[in-house]
Amino acid sequence: MTLKDIAEKAGVSMMTVSNVINGKHNRVSQKTIEKVNAIIKECGYVPNLSARSLTNKTSNIIGIIISMDNKDENLLENPYISTMIGTIEKELRINGYYTMVRSIYQNTDVITLLKNWNVDGIIFLYPNFQDTLSELLPSLPCPVAIFDSYLELPNLINIRSDDQKGLYLATKYMINHGHSHIAFVADYENNFLLTERFQGYRQALRENDIPFRPEYVFSFPPSYEGGIQAGKQIASMQNMITAAVTTADICAIGIMEGARLGGYRVPIELSVIGYDNLKLCQYTVPKLTSISQNITQKALLATKFLLERIRTGSNKAPIHVKIDVEIVERQSVISLF
């Protein structure tokens, strides 16, 4: 089955079939789009991506780049990242695009990828190499979306959550439940996103006249293993700390396990709040109270704006979106009143 065969069967020109396949729907009526797509599905026609790329100078591929701190990491094991990528891939698939995913460890990897990938757009997760990106992105021919970045570039789509507010809400929630000895768990230094969240923690303490104690900051990676280490240390401090907030649900779950291993009961002796509001929060014992940053909305917005820029050819005005956050109450916090 060829493009010509589909055109003859639909009673339209080959150009019309090409427009339908390539998503140029503004040039074709809805009735014709449905008719052509039905024939394509019926015949099992699969477009040749390489040929299409040569003809249209487009690939219908979106690259997703994830920067990592450890080259031995498997970042798809991170439920936040897998949720983001799953949502993005589904939305791109619905819109006729394919997804290419790559993890990178050092800034030279970024340079190589950006210069050699033949993609219609790029999405960055966990953008650690922001100085390198700020130099490269303005010269890229394709639109770029980035999550949780401080970069202010004219051609950038930047989708963020209100991270400072998130940890402010978590810490304030603990304070409102009678806690004043509250730990912060995350290695936030040299990380813009985590520093924002740390500032929210500090703000809530300051507004409630609770002194900041450096010994209550546990600089472990916000991972399950990092959480276990922090939970064990908190338990070893013999009731000095009654609550812990952190920057990721997976770390909060680790804190709960570390506290248990150290002889603590959650929330009886240690209250815990996570961040992300992953589905996992419903399955922990006790169920984890968490800050929702609406991961799905972040992913859908980035994809929507990226596809709009690809289709319109506009890539000049910056797009900056900050998504609100909220606390989702479950069972991992106890009141001391």
Rosetta blueprint (number, residue, H / E / L):
1 M L
2 T L
3 L H
4 K H
5 D H
6 I H
7 A H
8 E H
9 K H
10 A H
11 G L
12 V L
13 S L
14 M H
15 M H
16 T H
17 V H
18 S H
19 N H
20 V H
21 I H
22 N L
23 G L
24 K L
25 H H
26 N H
27 R H
28 V L
29 S L
30 Q H
31 K H
32 T H
33 I H
34 E H
35 K H
36 V H
37 N H
38 A H
39 I H
40 I H
41 K H
42 E H
43 C H
44 G L
45 Y L
46 V L
47 P L
48 N L
49 L H
50 S H
51 A H
52 R H
53 S H
54 L H
55 T H
56 N H
57 K L
58 T L
59 S L
60 N L
61 I E
62 I E
63 G E
64 I E
65 I E
66 I E
67 S E
68 M L
69 D L
70 N L
71 K L
72 D L
73 E L
74 N L
75 L H
76 L H
77 E H
78 N L
79 P H
80 Y H
81 I H
82 S H
83 T H
84 M H
85 I H
86 G H
87 T H
88 I H
89 E H
90 K H
91 E H
92 L H
93 R H
94 I H
95 N L
96 G L
97 Y L
98 Y E
99 T E
100 M E
101 V E
102 R E
103 S E
104 I E
105 Y L
106 Q L
107 N H
108 T H
109 D H
110 V H
111 I H
112 T H
113 L H
114 L H
115 K H
116 N H
117 W L
118 N L
119 V L
120 D L
121 G E
122 I E
123 I E
124 F E
125 L E
126 Y L
127 P L
128 N L
129 F L
130 Q H
131 D H
132 T H
133 L H
134 S H
135 E H
136 L H
137 L H
138 P H
139 S H
140 L L
141 P L
142 C L
143 P L
144 V E
145 A E
146 I E
147 F E
148 D L
149 S L
150 Y L
151 L L
152 E L
153 L L
154 P L
155 N L
156 L E
157 I E
158 N E
159 I E
160 R E
161 S E
162 D L
163 D H
164 Q H
165 K H
166 G H
167 L H
168 Y H
169 L H
170 A H
171 T H
172 K H
173 Y H
174 M H
175 I H
176 N H
177 H L
178 G L
179 H L
180 S L
181 H L
182 I E
183 A E
184 F E
185 V E
186 A L
187 D L
188 Y L
189 E L
190 N L
191 N L
192 F H
193 L H
194 L H
195 T H
196 E H
197 R H
198 F H
199 Q H
200 G H
201 Y H
202 R H
203 Q H
204 A H
205 L H
206 R H
207 E H
208 N L
209 D L
210 I L
211 P L
212 F L
213 R L
214 P H
215 E H
216 Y H
217 V E
218 F E
219 S L
220 F L
221 P L
222 P L
223 S L
224 Y H
225 E H
226 G H
227 G H
228 I H
229 Q H
230 A H
231 G H
232 K H
233 Q H
234 I H
235 A H
236 S H
237 M L
238 Q L
239 N L
240 M L
241 I L
242 T L
243 A E
244 A E
245 V E
246 T E
247 T L
248 A L
249 D H
250 I H
251 C H
252 A H
253 I H
254 G H
255 I H
256 M H
257 E H
258 G H
259 A H
260 R H
261 L H
262 G L
263 G L
264 Y L
265 R L
266 V L
267 P L
268 I L
269 E L
270 L L
271 S E
272 V E
273 I E
274 G E
275 Y E
276 D L
277 N L
278 L L
279 K H
280 L H
281 C H
282 Q H
283 Y L
284 T L
285 V L
286 P L
287 K L
288 L L
289 T E
290 S E
291 I E
292 S E
293 Q L
294 N L
295 I H
296 T H
297 Q H
298 K H
299 A H
300 L H
301 L H
302 A H
303 T H
304 K H
305 F H
306 L H
307 L H
308 E H
309 R H
310 I H
311 R H
312 T H
313 G L
314 S L
315 N L
316 K L
317 A L
318 P L
319 I E
320 H E
321 V E
322 K E
323 I E
324 D L
325 V L
326 E E
327 I E
328 V E
329 E L
330 R L
331 Q L
332 S L
333 V L
334 I L
335 S L
336 L L
337 F L
